[in-house]
Amino acid sequence: MDEIKDIVDIKRAVLKTVAQYAYEGTIYQKLEDIPFEIIQGITPKFRCCVYREREIIRQRVRLALGRPPRDVLYTDMDPTQVVHVIPCACEGCPISRFTVTDNCQNCLAQKCIKACPFGAISKTPKGAVIDKTKCKKCGKCYEACPYHAIVDIERPCKKSCPVDAISMDENDIATIDVTKCINCGACVVGCPFGAISDISMMTTVIHDLCGDWNVYAMVAPSIEGQFGPDINLAKIKAGIRALGFKEVYEVALGADMVARNEAGELVENYEQGKRMTSSCCPGFVNLILKHYPTLKEHVSTTVPPMVAAARYIRAIDPKGIIVFIGPCIAKKNDILAKYLQEIPYALTFEELDAMFEAKGIRLAEMETDEAEVATSYGKGFAKSGGVSAAVTRVLAEEGKNYDIRIAQCSGIDECKKALALLKAGKLPEDFIEGMACKGGCIAGPGSVKDSLQVRRGFDKYAKNQNDQILETLEKNHADRFDLHTTHEA
Amino acid sequence: MDLTVCIGSSCHLKNSRAIIAGLEQLIQERQLTDRVTLRGSFCMEKCGCDGVSVKWNDTIYSLKPDELTAFVENEVLPRL
């Protein structure tokens, strides 16, 4: 077992080990052994004791098998919820929001004490002290201190959640309000202890790969650059085939299909003076359905690119099993809630990487040369601004000349601002391109590398000489599918 | 209303795919597509049961492929 240095290593070690035994067909016999295999000896490496470390591994194994953490009450759970707190891994960070630090000079002006409307601050010989029972977290003292001695620290999970779905229970353990959660995965990345994670469908996918099924992979456009700057799409595709997938398709072609459909829809709405939003990001669509339900009718009724790609694959093999592979956690929720019959599984790049490791596949050594299908615009869906660029491109190719104004929202905070304006009837733009992750899918929570590295690799590879969307669709017979859907909360 | 089928690893081995296909067909045959939405779910913590876990109306049933018609007749239709 490789040395565990940080939370990413723990998650990866568990996924890799589970994938390995799933391929061997021995996973159910090995379940109890995995915690002892990963955490050996008696000296703890990252928590208070090995027993807690093993319990965390045990819960993570459950997640890898498609089960929620055991110590949570799931009687009234939304069964499509993907993101879960692993309570035994939550440190219950004992952070009070506003704290006086050593910077306090014990000054005479006592601006903090005067600024506090609740009388929560008192002076001691060592400096100012905030009484937690009286503090209402208004932040007045924080603004008043001339030495910046008062800091504002929020629990990282709570801070990372853009929809305020995380609260603390009576033991200070984080809990997720599933009625608010949009499954964007921000907290999965945000928790420094790795105590929030996503449920996986990896084990069932491996089971099907080992069976007599034709299993097809479709990879999100953001895959380019995911596995390092020297690994191009052709090598990744060859690697995925070596895992047992019959063939690999680009979701970027589905994105080209979506661009054409959405452009038509946009013009129709524009002519009626109706505002429209994009529909490809499930985190963004969940945000509208759960937090701005009155705006539902504005959401484009074009299916997301993965569904368009699935319909394309289905036309080639009606009985095939289709697996979406992307950087996205919300997609898992999306397929369970809406597209179960079309796309039974969604994996993240993290899980794909664990499968490569389990099978000993080295992408750098893959020898292959194959042409790429989708246009540079379809590939561009992975980056903020890409949807708008592709839709505008389709209109240009069709020779339509409209002055359509577009609000590009990168990250949920920007999306919320635009949606609030739309709700108030004050949105100046005609179209909202909403992306839950800042920067777009290339910054997704299920990525293998950090977004800076991914971005560099993506910019290098996600170019294609081919930039003709309509021509590409016609050439690939991808222009004849019904791409309509409805949105129900 | 939601009819939720478990696709966790344990139910998968008990052939949750056949349950999904069977229920989809029954929903179409009885023209319930507007009223019943078939959804997937992660584990419902009933892995010890013989059949695949299916949630309907806040109750979790354990179903095998040959029990689907009776389930739709006796449980789904009366509680719509």
HADDOCK unambig.tbl for C-alpha pairs under 7 A between the chains (distance, minus, plus):
assign (segid A and resid 65 and name CA) (segid B and resid 8 and name CA) 6.89 0.50 0.50
assign (segid A and resid 65 and name CA) (segid B and resid 9 and name CA) 5.71 0.50 0.50
assign (segid A and resid 66 and name CA) (segid B and resid 8 and name CA) 4.85 0.50 0.50
assign (segid A and resid 66 and name CA) (segid B and resid 9 and name CA) 6.01 0.50 0.50
assign (segid A and resid 66 and name CA) (segid B and resid 42 and name CA) 5.66 0.50 0.50
assign (segid A and resid 66 and name CA) (segid B and resid 43 and name CA) 6.06 0.50 0.50
assign (segid A and resid 67 and name CA) (segid B and resid 8 and name CA) 6.51 0.50 0.50
assign (segid A and resid 67 and name CA) (segid B and resid 42 and name CA) 6.09 0.50 0.50
assign (segid A and resid 67 and name CA) (segid B and resid 43 and name CA) 4.68 0.50 0.50
assign (segid A and resid 68 and name CA) (segid B and resid 43 and name CA) 6.63 0.50 0.50
assign (segid A and resid 79 and name CA) (segid B and resid 41 and name CA) 4.80 0.50 0.50
assign (segid A and resid 79 and name CA) (segid B and resid 42 and name CA) 5.87 0.50 0.50
assign (segid A and resid 80 and name CA) (segid B and resid 40 and name CA) 6.77 0.50 0.50
assign (segid A and resid 80 and name CA) (segid B and resid 41 and name CA) 4.89 0.50 0.50
assign (segid A and resid 80 and name CA) (segid B and resid 42 and name CA) 6.38 0.50 0.50
assign (segid A and resid 203 and name CA) (segid B and resid 9 and name CA) 6.41 0.50 0.50
assign (segid A and resid 204 and name CA) (segid B and resid 9 and name CA) 5.33 0.50 0.50
assign (segid A and resid 204 and name CA) (segid B and resid 12 and name CA) 6.67 0.50 0.50
assign (segid A and resid 336 and name CA) (segid B and resid 39 and name CA) 5.69 0.50 0.50
assign (segid A and resid 336 and name CA) (segid B and resid 40 and name CA) 4.42 0.50 0.50
assign (segid A and resid 336 and name CA) (segid B and resid 41 and name CA) 6.19 0.50 0.50
assign (segid A and resid 337 and name CA) (segid B and resid 39 and name CA) 5.17 0.50 0.50
assign (segid A and resid 337 and name CA) (segid B and resid 40 and name CA) 6.30 0.50 0.50
assign (segid A and resid 338 and name CA) (segid B and resid 39 and name CA) 6.73 0.50 0.50
assign (segid A and resid 340 and name CA) (segid B and resid 39 and name CA) 6.35 0.50 0.50
assign (segid A and resid 340 and name CA) (segid B and resid 40 and name CA) 6.14 0.50 0.50
